[in-house]
Structures are given as structure tokens and as C-alpha cells.
Amino acid sequence: MLQNIVSLTKKFVAIKSTAGNPEAQEEILKLALENVKEYKTERFKHNGVKSALIFNTNKRPKKFKVILNGHLDVVPGKENRYKPKIKSGRLYGVGALDMKASAASLIMAFKGIARKVNYPLGLQLVTDEEVGGFNGTKHQIVKGVRTEFVIAGEPTNFDIVNEAKGILTGKIYATGKTAHGAYPWRGENAIWKMNVFLNLLKKKYPTPEKETWATVLNLAEIRTSNTALNKIPDDCSVLFDIRFLHENKDKISKEIKMILPKKFGFEILELEPPLRTDKNNKYLKVLQTAGRKIIAKNIILRGAHGTSDARHFAKAGGVGVEFGPIGDGIGSDEEWVDIRSLEKYYQILKKFLLLLN
């Protein structure tokens, strides 16, 4: 089975399934579906983005017991990194770890176990997770897809991520009064006004000096329509990205508004809830048991600073985790996945699904 997983992963890596490349996304989805063609498949398309849901029942159930969620899209990499390479037990390439090897493992696990379990099991394959998952996983949820538990095959080095930060992306804008740059007292510089607010924002969300489990903010862009050096700008806007903790989920936008000066505008571009699955959740406990049986050590729980498509199910009242194989270098020129860990990952998934029978 490991040979099949590695072979499929290599084929996946060779496909440049990046955002804005619908032909490649169609190609990789078609390749993935060829491996599970004996099962019922429902295909989706939203805003040009394609995804699929494969299941072991005659028709899609009202609610699955478990869905295995895998994304086939990647963050772009250098041209030569789309040629998979194996060295010292590692498979290198764009998206090898995040998460084409996991997706191949999920496919093979579903294929090998779907007819051996007596409950509705789904395999969800999407092509837009790296840009938010709104047209893939979220669209399927809008169309009624539900599950008691979802495993998103994100790389976790065999830890179980049962908690991930929420996302708030927003835009703040300020206005001023234009004038000639030689006479600044005649105008009102919108950039300087914005600078005062940004100092307040940085004080509210200081950048940690080291990794910490806290709400953090990234200032992503400062913009003005002014292009003349001798003109006082009368507009300024900033874009920011806040990753917030579960305990901040009901107050994060209120905290921004509290420090917002009068006559400033605030627009929420995206507000996605944090993921939090109780450590005593029955499915999570079974996954821990399955992992312990296969790798002979405890599977720890932890939080993640980033997020995954599992959050979309959380927003719809479901629960889930991120769980994946061993590797490193996500998004870099040296992204790799440990090949031996793929066999163990496959075995853990099978054991977990069988234990739920």
C-alpha cells in the first residue's frame, strides 16, 4: 500500500494545482477520483472551483459519521520543485507535505476500508483550501453536507490538532483634506491620522518575541490613492489579519471598534470561527487510541496557529481535528514528507475507522 501512496503522491506533486489554475485543478481532481471510481461520487462547482464528495452509501446521507477531508491545491513553488524527488526516506516537492501525501493516504484509506464499515463514511476532496476553502468545503456544507466528525489531513507530525485560531481580516480607512504639500497646515494628512491608530493597534496586539498561544495581528497593507509627492493625501486604508483565540471569538471585532477614532471606517472582510473540539470527544479519543496502537506512543493534543477547512464544519455545528504525517518545510523550496510515516498514517486511519464499527 505504501508504494501506491507514494506513487499517487508523486503524480499529485507534478500537477501545478495552484489558485487560478483551473485546468490543473481539474486534472488533479480527475486523477484522484480515478482511484475511487467504484464508489458513489457527487461533484460540486462554485465560482469556477471544483470539488467532490465520495461516499460508501447508495446516496448521500443526511449526516456522515466521519468525513476524511483532503485538499489538492498548493501554495505556488519554483518550477523545478514540481518534479518530485525521493532522498533519504523523504519525498520532496511542492505540496508534498501540505497536503498531497496526506490526500493520497486519505484516498487509499477510504478505498481500503469503506466497504468494511457499517456506517456512512465520506471522502471530501477540494481544490481551494489554500485560499480559504469557501468554494469547496464551505460550499458543500451550504449544499447540506454534514458529519459528526471530520479529519482534515493537514500535516501535524502525528499530533492531533483539536484547536485552531479563528480569523478576522479587516479594512480600516481614514479620510483627511487634500492640499499642496508645501502648505501642510492647509490640509489634513490621512496617512498621519492612520499612523496614530496603528500605534494604538500595535499596543493592543503587540507582536510576540517568540511563539506563544495568543491572539496576534499582522498588518498586511497600507494604501492611499495619492500618487503625487507634493500633495497631501486625503485617504488612507489598511488591511490586517488577526488570528484570535477561542475565548476572544465574541469580542474580537468589538475590541477593534473600541480603539477606532471617530470618523474612521471599519469593514470586516472575513470572520471565521476558531476550531475547538473537546479533548474528551469520543471520536478524538478513538483516534488517539488508534494512533497509540500503531506508533506505540501517546498521541498528544495541541493547538495550531493556522487553520484548515475543518473550521467550516465547526461553524456549521460539527466537530473535527487536523491530523497528518511527519514532515517539514511547508511552502519552502525544501518541503518534504517522511515516507515511512505515510504507511503509519494510513494504518492509523484504517484502525480508527474500524474501531468505530
For each residue, the residues with C-beta under 8 A, 3 or more apart:
1: 4 5 108 112 343 346
2: 5 6 339 342 343 346
3: 6 7
4: 1 7 8 108
5: 1 2 8 9 101 104 105 108 342 343 346
6: 2 3 9 10 86 91 104 339 342
7: 3 4 10 11
8: 4 5 11 12 31 35 104 107 108
9: 5 6 12 13 84 91 96 100 101 104 337 342
10: 6 7 13 14 84 91 93
11: 7 8 14 15 31
12: 8 9 15 17 28 31 32 72 95 100 103 104
13: 9 10 82 83 84 91 93 94 95 96 100
14: 10 11 82 83 84 93
15: 11 12 24 27 28 31 82
16: 21 24 74 76 82 94
17: 12 21 24 25 27 28 72 73 74 95 127
18: 21 24 73 74 75 76 130
19: 73 128 130 131
20:
21: 16 17 18 24 25
22: 25 26 48 49 50
23: 26 27
24: 15 16 17 18 21 27 28
25: 17 21 22 28 29 49 50 72 73 127
26: 22 23 29 30 50
27: 15 17 23 24 30 31
28: 12 15 17 24 25 31 32 72 127
29: 25 26 32 33 50 51 52 72 125 127
30: 26 27 33 34
31: 8 11 12 15 27 28 34 35
32: 12 28 29 35 36 52 72 103 107 125
33: 29 30 36 37 41 52 54 125
34: 30 31 37
35: 8 31 32 107 108 111
36: 32 33 39 41 54 107 110 111 123
37: 33 34 41
38:
39: 36 54 55 56 110 111 114 123
40: 54 55 56 57 58 59 60
41: 33 36 37 52 53 54
42: 52 53 54 55 60
43: 50 51 52 53
44: 50 51 52 53 136 139 140 143
45: 48 49 50 51
46: 49 135 136 139
47: 135
48: 22 45 135
49: 22 25 45 46 127 128 135 136 139
50: 22 25 26 29 43 44 45 127
51: 29 43 44 45 124 125 126 127 128 135 136 137 139 140
52: 29 32 33 41 42 43 44 124 125
53: 41 42 43 44 60 122 123 124 125 140 145
54: 33 36 39 40 41 42 110 122 123 124 125
55: 39 40 42 60 61 64 114 120 121 122 123
56: 39 40 114 115 117 120 121
57: 40 60 61 120
58: 40
59: 40
60: 40 42 53 55 57 144 145
61: 55 57 64 120
62: 144 146
63: 120 146 147 148
64: 55 61 67 120 121 122 145 146 147 148
65: 119 120 121 147 148 149 356
66: 119 121 122 147 148 149 150 151 283 353 356
67: 64 121 122 123 124 145 147 149 150 151 313
68: 106 109 110 121 122 123 124 150 151 153 349
69: 106 124 126 137 150 151 152 153 308 309 310 320
70: 99 102 103 106 107 123 124 125 126 152 153
71: 99 103 125 126 127 128 129 130 133 136 309
72: 12 17 25 28 29 32 100 103 125 126 127
73: 17 18 19 25 95 126 127 128 129 130 131
74: 16 17 18 77 94 95 98 100 130
75: 18 94 95 98 130 331
76: 16 18 94
77: 74 81 82 94 95 331 333 335
78: 81 94 333
79: 82
80: 83
81: 77 78 92 93 94 333 335
82: 13 14 15 16 77 79 93 94
83: 13 14 80 93
84: 9 10 13 14 91 92 93 96
85: 91 92 93
86: 6 89 90 91 92 339
87: 90 92
88:
89: 86 338 339 340
90: 86 87 327 336 337 338 339
91: 6 9 10 13 84 85 86 96 101 336 337 339
92: 81 84 85 86 87 96 334 335 336
93: 10 13 14 81 82 83 84 85 96 100 335
94: 13 16 74 75 76 77 78 81 82 335
95: 12 13 17 73 74 75 77 98 99 100 335
96: 9 13 84 91 92 93 100 101 327 335 336 337
97: 101 102 155 324 325 327 328 329 330 335 336 337
98: 74 75 95 154 155 330 331 335
99: 70 71 95 102 103 153 154 155 324
100: 9 12 13 72 74 93 95 96 103 104
101: 5 9 91 96 97 104 105 325 327 337 342
102: 70 97 99 105 106 153 154 155 324 325 345
103: 12 32 70 71 72 99 100 106 107 125 153
104: 5 6 8 9 12 100 101 107 108 342
105: 5 101 102 108 109 153 325 342 345 346 349
106: 68 69 70 102 103 109 110 123 151 153 349
107: 8 32 35 36 70 103 104 110 111 123 125
108: 1 4 5 8 35 104 105 111 112 346
109: 68 105 106 112 113 346 349 350 353
110: 36 39 54 68 106 107 113 114 121 123
111: 35 36 39 107 108 114
112: 1 108 109 116 350
113: 109 110 116 117 121 349 350 353 354
114: 39 55 56 110 111 117 121 123
115: 56
116: 112 113 354 357
117: 56 113 114 121 353 354 356 357
118: 357
119: 65 66 356 357
120: 55 56 57 61 63 64 65
121: 55 56 64 65 66 67 68 110 113 114 117 353
122: 53 54 55 64 66 67 68 145 147
123: 36 39 53 54 55 67 68 70 106 107 110 114
124: 51 52 53 54 67 68 69 70 137 140 145 150
125: 29 32 33 51 52 53 54 70 71 72 103 107
126: 51 69 70 71 72 73 129 133 136 137 140 309
127: 17 25 28 29 49 50 51 71 72 73 136
128: 19 49 51 71 73 131 132 133 134 135 136
129: 71 73 126 132 133 136 137 308 309
130: 18 19 71 73 74 75
131: 19 73 128 134
132: 128 129 138 270
133: 71 126 128 129 136 137 138 308 309 312
134: 128 131 138 139
135: 46 47 48 49 51 128 138 139
136: 44 46 49 51 71 126 127 128 129 133 139 140 309
137: 51 69 124 126 129 133 140 141 309 312 313
138: 132 133 134 135 141 142 309 312
139: 44 46 49 51 134 135 136 142 143
140: 44 51 53 124 126 136 137 143 145
141: 137 138 144 145 146 312 313 315 316
142: 138 139
143: 44 139 140
144: 60 62 141
145: 53 60 64 67 122 124 140 141
146: 62 63 64 141 316 318
147: 63 64 65 66 67 122 150 313 318 320
148: 63 64 65 66 283 318 319
149: 65 66 67 281 283 318 319 320
150: 66 67 68 69 124 147 310 313 318 319 320 321
151: 66 67 68 69 106 287 320 321 322 323 349
152: 69 70 308 309 310 320 321 322 323
153: 68 69 70 99 102 103 105 106 322 323 324
154: 98 99 102 161 304 308 322 323 324
155: 97 98 99 102 324 325 326 327 330 337
156: 159 160 161 304 322 323 324
157: 324 325 326 327
158: 291 295 299 323 324 325 326 341 344 345 348
159: 156 299 300 301 302 323
160: 156 284 287 288 291 299 300 301 302 321 322 323
161: 154 156 164 275 301 302 303 304 308 321 322 323
162: 275 276 277 278 279 281 284 301 302 303 321
163: 246 274 275 276 277 301 302 303 304
164: 161 274 275 303 304 305 306 307 308 310 311 322
165: 215 243 244 245 274 303 304 305 306 307
166: 243 244 245 246 248 249 252 271 272 273 274 307 311
167: 241 242 243 244 270 271 272 307
168: 241 242 244 252 253 268 270 271 272
169: 239 240 241 242 268 269 270
170: 239 240 242 253 256 266 267 268 269
171: 237 238 239 265 266 267 269
172: 194 197 237 238 240 256 260 264 265 266 267
173: 235 236 237 238 264 265 267
174: 190 193 194 197 235 236 237 261 263 264 265
175: 190 234 235 263
176: 187 188 189 190 193 232 233 234 235 236
177: 187 188 232 234
178: 187 226 231 232 233 234
179: 183 184 186 187 231 232
180: 183 186 187 230 231 232
181: 184 228 229 230 231 232
182: 230
183: 179 180 186 187
184: 179 181 187 189 232
185:
186: 179 180 183 232
187: 176 177 178 179 180 183 184 232 234
188: 176 177 193 232 234
189: 176 184 192 193 232 233
190: 174 175 176 193 194 224 233 234 235 236
191: 194 195 222 224 233 236
192: 189 195 196
193: 174 176 188 189 190 196 197 236 261
194: 172 174 190 191 197 198 222 236 237 238
195: 191 192 198 199
196: 192 193 199 200 261
197: 172 174 193 194 200 201 259 260 261 264
198: 194 195 201 202 219 238
199: 195 196 202 203
200: 196 197 203 204 259
201: 197 198 204 205 217 219 240 256 259
202: 198 199 205 206 207 217 219
203: 199 200 206
204: 200 201 255 259
205: 201 202 215 216 217 242
206: 202 203
207: 202 216 217
208: 211 212 214 216
209:
210:
211: 208 305
212: 208
213: 245 303
214: 208 245
215: 165 205 242 243 244 245 248 252
216: 205 207 208 242 243 305
217: 201 202 205 207 240 241 242 243
218: 240 241 242 243
219: 198 201 202 222 238 240
220: 239 240 241
221: 238 239
222: 191 194 219 236 237 238
223: 236 237 238 239
224: 190 191 233 235 236 237
225: 233 235
226: 178 231 232 233 234 235
227:
228: 181 231
229: 181
230: 180 181 182
231: 178 179 180 181 226 228
232: 176 177 178 179 180 181 184 186 187 188 189 226
233: 176 178 189 190 191 224 225 226 236
234: 175 176 177 178 187 188 190 226
235: 173 174 175 176 190 224 225 226
236: 173 174 176 190 191 193 194 222 223 224 233
237: 171 172 173 174 194 222 223 224
238: 171 172 173 194 198 219 221 222 223
239: 169 170 171 220 221 223 269
240: 169 170 172 201 217 218 219 220
241: 167 168 169 217 218 220
242: 167 168 169 170 205 215 216 217 218 252
243: 165 166 167 215 216 217 218 305 306 307
244: 165 166 167 168 215 248 249 252 274
245: 165 166 213 214 215 248 249 274
246: 163 166 249 274 276
247:
248: 166 215 244 245 251 252 255
249: 166 244 245 246 252 273 274
250:
251: 248 254 255
252: 166 168 215 242 244 248 249 255 256
253: 168 170 256 257 268 271
254: 251 257 258
255: 204 248 251 252 258 259
256: 170 172 201 252 253 259 260 266
257: 253 254 260 266
258: 254 255
259: 197 200 201 204 255 256
260: 172 197 256 257 264 266
261: 174 193 196 197 264
262:
263: 174 175
264: 172 173 174 197 260 261
265: 171 172 173 174
266: 170 171 172 256 257 260
267: 170 171 172 173
268: 168 169 170 253 271
269: 169 170 171 239
270: 132 167 168 169
271: 166 167 168 253 268
272: 166 167 168 307 311 315
273: 166 249 311 314 315
274: 163 164 165 166 244 245 246 249 311 314
275: 161 162 163 164 307 308 310 311 314 320 322
276: 162 163 246 314
277: 162 163 281 284 314 319 320 321
278: 162 281 284 319
279: 162 284 301
280: 284 285
281: 149 162 277 278 284 285 319
282: 285 286
283: 66 148 149 286 287 319 356
284: 160 162 277 278 279 280 281 287 288 301 321
285: 280 281 282 288 289
286: 282 283 289 290 352 355 356
287: 151 160 283 284 290 291 299 321 323 348 352
288: 160 284 285 291 292 298 299 301
289: 285 286 292 293 355
290: 286 287 293 294 348 349 351 352 355
291: 158 160 287 288 294 295 299 348 352
292: 288 289 295 296 297 298 299
293: 289 290 296 351
294: 290 291 344 347 348 351
295: 158 291 292 299 344 348
296: 292 293
297: 292
298: 288 292
299: 158 159 160 287 288 291 292 295
300: 159 160
301: 159 160 161 162 163 279 284 288
302: 159 160 161 162 163
303: 161 162 163 164 165 213
304: 154 156 161 163 164 165 307 308 322
305: 164 165 211 216 243
306: 164 165 243
307: 164 165 166 167 243 272 275 304 310 311
308: 69 129 133 152 154 161 164 275 304 311 322
309: 69 71 126 129 133 136 137 138 152 312 313
310: 69 150 152 164 275 307 313 314 320 321 322
311: 164 166 272 273 274 275 307 308 314 315
312: 133 137 138 141 309 315 316
313: 67 137 141 147 150 309 310 316 318 319 320
314: 273 274 275 276 277 310 311 317 318 319 320
315: 141 272 273 311 312
316: 141 146 312 313
317: 314
318: 146 147 148 149 150 313 314
319: 148 149 150 277 278 281 283 313 314
320: 69 147 149 150 151 152 275 277 310 313 314
321: 150 151 152 160 161 162 277 284 287 310
322: 151 152 153 154 156 160 161 164 275 304 308 310
323: 151 152 153 154 156 158 159 160 161 287
324: 97 99 102 153 154 155 156 157 158 345
325: 97 101 102 105 155 157 158 337 338 341 342 344 345
326: 155 157 158 337 338 341
327: 90 96 97 101 155 157 330 335 336 337 338 341
328: 97 334 335 336
329: 97 332 333 334 335 336
330: 97 98 155 327 335
331: 75 77 98 335
332: 329 335
333: 77 78 81 329
334: 92 328 329
335: 77 81 92 93 94 95 96 97 98 327 328 329 330 331 332
336: 90 91 92 96 97 327 328 329
337: 9 90 91 96 97 101 155 325 326 327 341 342
338: 89 90 325 326 327 341 342
339: 2 6 86 89 90 91 342 343
340: 89 343 344
341: 158 325 326 327 337 338 344 345
342: 2 5 6 9 101 104 105 325 337 338 339 345 346
343: 1 2 5 339 340 346 347
344: 158 294 295 325 340 341 347 348
345: 102 105 158 324 325 341 342 348 349
346: 1 2 5 105 108 109 342 343 349 350
347: 294 343 344 350 351
348: 158 287 290 291 294 295 344 345 351 352
349: 68 105 106 109 113 151 290 345 346 352 353
350: 109 112 113 346 347 353 354
351: 290 293 294 347 348 354 355
352: 286 287 290 291 348 349 355 356
353: 66 109 113 117 121 349 350 356 357
354: 113 116 117 350 351 357
355: 286 289 290 351 352
356: 65 66 117 119 283 286 352 353
357: 116 117 118 119 353 354
